[in-house]
Amino acid sequence: MANISVIGAGTWGCGLSRVLCANGHNVLMWSPFEEEAANLRSTHIHPNLSNVVLPDTMDFTSDLEKALTDKELVVMAVASPYTRMTAEKMSRYIAPGQRVVTVTKGIEESTLKTQAEILEELLPTAVIGALSGPTHAEEVILGLPTTIVSASENREMAEYVQNVFMAPNFRVYTSPDVLGVELGGSLKNVIALAAGIAAGLGYGDNAMAALITRGIHEMVGLAGRMGASYETLYGLSGIGDLIVTCESKHSRNRKAGVLIGQGMSMQDAMKEVGQIVEGVYSAKAALTLSQKYGVNLPITNEVNKILFEGKDPGQAVMDLMTRDKKMENFVKEEELPREWKDL
Ligand SMILES: NC(=O)c1ccc[n+]([C@@H]2O[C@H](COP(=O)([O-])OP(=O)(O)OC[C@H]3O[C@@H](n4cnc5c(N)ncnc54)[C@H](O)[C@@H]3O)[C@@H](O)[C@H]2O)c1
């Protein structure tokens, strides 16, 4: 039985806390807002998961020092725009060698860093990991079967996180490829926005399949060039998360995309969804990364134009469909059949 803190009192922190409590661990959840912590302490109900009562063994605080002291594991679950400011506040309380696992998805726009890279910068003495996969809080909190990947360059860390979370309804795999796991979880949000936009425009299953398939092509192209393993992107934290986010009614990125496809502005769509739409932040970062690494990302490019330049979504689809003709996959010249080679 371990003492574990969950930093951030959102729906995902609550979902993961349910798994940890069911496994017999002590969970203390931190919110930056005393009112949020007090409400959760008195009701044990999260307003966005109102059909579920959180375990009565869970406790809540807004005192960061208390949340981080004597904890075998810290689960970092704030939404990505708050990771840096929260980690800065945490730095004075984190003990050397303390384990911190991020479950947040997103690439920081100003630095192009992943969540684990931000934590490594600000908490240099901590042991860092990332936990990510196709996992909607709404299903995890009900105990529905779910799979996820625990990644860390430190094998003991990856396996520690695997052990504390592993349950018959929550299967945890390990991976040494932190970059691949985090890029998968972040880049898929951009494609999910595109999937939502397509649905909002009234397109059907053919367009959805095309977006998922060409979307993973973009994710693999960029992440591979950045040094991640292709296998990671074709695994649970890559294509697995892409499928669930493009298809699920729980996906806030997809929901925002639907509204944009129906004609709403990006700002109004974000307000309507009511939670942080992280794909909007990651879209810009992905575009900058694609320019830095010289990788062409046509879907990500059009999503950026729709979000930040007010491009008409229908025109964006037309521009994607009428690009220059090309082969489906990049094949090295020497691997082509003879009649396909440029003579
Ligand atoms: N919800 C899911 O199903 C799910 C699944 C997997 C991963 N994630 C990831 O987990 C992260 C959190 O998602 P969520 O759904 O719990 O988000 P949420 O919007 O429900 O909650 C975010 C939490 O962040 C904290 N927060 C808000 N403002 C803050 C501030 N100014 N400073 C510090 N903290 C602040 C609050 O405690 C808030 O409850 C995201 O990166 C998301 O992509 C979510």
The ligand as an ORCA input file, in Angstrom:
! r2SCAN-3c Opt
* xyz 0 1
  N     -10.376     13.357    -19.001
  C      -9.853     12.270    -19.534
  O     -10.546     11.304    -19.865
  C      -8.362     12.169    -19.749
  C      -7.797     10.931    -20.075
  C      -6.427     10.844    -20.273
  C      -5.641     11.986    -20.133
  N      -6.236     13.172    -19.813
  C      -5.371     14.331    -19.660
  O      -5.335     14.690    -18.294
  C      -5.172     16.107    -18.164
  C      -6.233     16.665    -17.242
  O      -7.485     16.428    -17.864
  P      -8.859     16.532    -17.080
  O      -9.889     15.930    -17.941
  O      -8.725     15.978    -15.701
  O      -9.019     18.104    -17.037
  P     -10.082     18.975    -16.265
  O     -10.328     20.148    -17.104
  O     -11.216     18.123    -15.810
  O      -9.277     19.393    -14.936
  C      -8.160     20.135    -14.910
  C      -7.758     20.393    -13.455
  O      -6.600     21.212    -13.568
  C      -6.534     21.993    -12.411
  N      -6.411     23.406    -12.732
  C      -7.323     24.243    -13.283
  N      -6.837     25.489    -13.291
  C      -5.599     25.429    -12.753
  C      -4.594     26.371    -12.482
  N      -4.757     27.662    -12.756
  N      -3.442     25.936    -11.919
  C      -3.245     24.626    -11.655
  N      -4.183     23.698    -11.863
  C      -5.331     24.097    -12.419
  C      -7.799     21.872    -11.599
  O      -7.594     21.075    -10.451
  C      -8.739     21.212    -12.595
  O      -9.712     20.465    -11.951
  C      -5.237     16.653    -19.585
  O      -3.940     16.848    -20.066
  C      -5.890     15.540    -20.392
  O      -5.478     15.519    -21.744
  C      -7.561     13.285    -19.613
*
